[in-house]
Amino acid sequence: MSKAQFVLRRDGRVAAVQYLYAWSLNHPDNLANDLEVFFTSLEHPREHYAFGEELIQGAIEHVAEIDGRIRVLAQNWEFERIAKIDLAIMRVAIYEMLFRRDIPPVVSINEAIDLSKEFSNADAKRFINGILDRLKDNLGRDARKASAD
């Protein structure tokens, strides 16, 4: 992956986490309009965040399944007590791990940990890593490789 592609993916993940955080606090009546307003508020043109928009749409589309996985994997932790920013980070990573086979799961985990360092508190990275690591072990595919299927 080139440096430019890495930057686009990182910026996309940051935008996805920011949007999903806001979305978790207040679900908009019209997602398309809300996304339009969100992307116009960012530093770069909307096209720059195309990967992030895919993550947003996918995470929202599959939120029930993603949250169900979090509920199972967050052993001894009430779902409602999970910090909204941590939830947004995990929703992005879990969406990638379950539905984006072109991304190796370890990449999704590493990116989630980096995002937690940027947006959450010091304890969040251990919590997020624990949940995502348990999911990785149950995926039934090589965690270090993307797959074409």
N, C-alpha and C positions, 0 to 999 in steps of 0.2 A: 504494500500500500504506500502510495506516495505521501509526502508531507501534506500536500494540498488536500488529498482525500482524507487524511487523518484529521486535519483541521475542520473539514466539512462535517465529518462524523461527530467529532467532539462538540462543535457548535450546535449540531442537530440534537445531540443528547442533552446538552445544557438547556436548549429551548424546550425540549420535550419534558424534562423534569420541571422546569418553571411553569409550563402550561398545565401539566398534570397536577402540580401542587395547587394552583389557582382553581382548577377544575374540581378538585376534591373538596374545596371550601364552598364552591358555588357553581353548580351545574348550569350552564347557559341553556336558554330556551332554543337557541339556534346555533348549533356548533359551527357551521360554516361561517356565519357572520362573526362569531366570537373569535374564530381563528384568524379571520381577516384583520380584525382590530389588533389581535395579539401580534401578528407578524409585522404589521406596520409600525409597531412600537419598538422593534428590534433594530440593531445596528446595521444589518445587511439587508438586501432585498430578500423577499420571501423565497426565491429559488435557492438561495444559499442554504436554507434550512429544510430542503426537500426531504432529506433523510429523517430529520426530526419530526416533520409532519407525518411521515409514514409511521414513525413510532407512536406519535400521539393518537392517530386514527386507529392503529392496531391495538394499542393498549386499552383505549376506550371501548372498542368493539369487543374485546375479549376480557373486559374487566371482571366479570363474574367468575370466569375460570381462573384468572390470575389471582384474584383475591381469595378464592377457594384454596389455591395452592399455598398462599401466604398463611392462611388460617391453620392449615395442617402443619406447615413447616415451622411456624412460630410457636414451638412447643412451650407450654406454661406461660404464654403471653397473650393477653386479651387483644384481639384485633383492634378494637376501638382505642386502645392505649398507644398504638404505634404512632409515632410522630408523622404528621402529614407529609413532611418533606422526605422522610425515610420511605414512606409508602410510595411516593411518586418515583423515587429512585428505584425501588424494587419493582414497581410496575413496568418501568422501561426495561430493566434487565431481564425480568421474567418473560416479558413479551418477546424479547430478542431470543432468549434461550429456548422458548417453546415454539415460536413461529418463524424465526429467521435463521434457517439452517445454514445460510451463507456466512454466518458469524459464529466463530468458535465460542462455546460457552465460557471458557476462561477469559476471553476478551470482554464479554458482557460483565462478568464478575469484576474484573480489574477496573473497568470503566465505572461501574457502580461504586466501588470503593473510593476511587478518585473523586467522584461526584460527592460522596458523603463527606470527604475531607473538606471539600469546598463549601458545601451548603448546610451541613449538619454539625452535630457536636462530636467530641472525641470518641464517645462510646458507640456511636452509630455504626462505624465501620465494622466493628466486631459482630454486632447484631446482624447487619446486612450480609456480611460475609458468611456467617453461620447459616442463614436461611438459603442463600444462593448456592452455597457449597452442598447443602443437603439436596437441593433440587438437581444440581449437576450430577450427583451420584445416582440419581434415579432417571436420568434422561435416556439411558440405553444407547448412547453414542459417544464417540471419542470427543472429550471435552476440549482438546487442543486443536481440533480440525473443523473446518467448515465442511459441509457436505452438499452435494448437488441435488439430492432428492428432497 
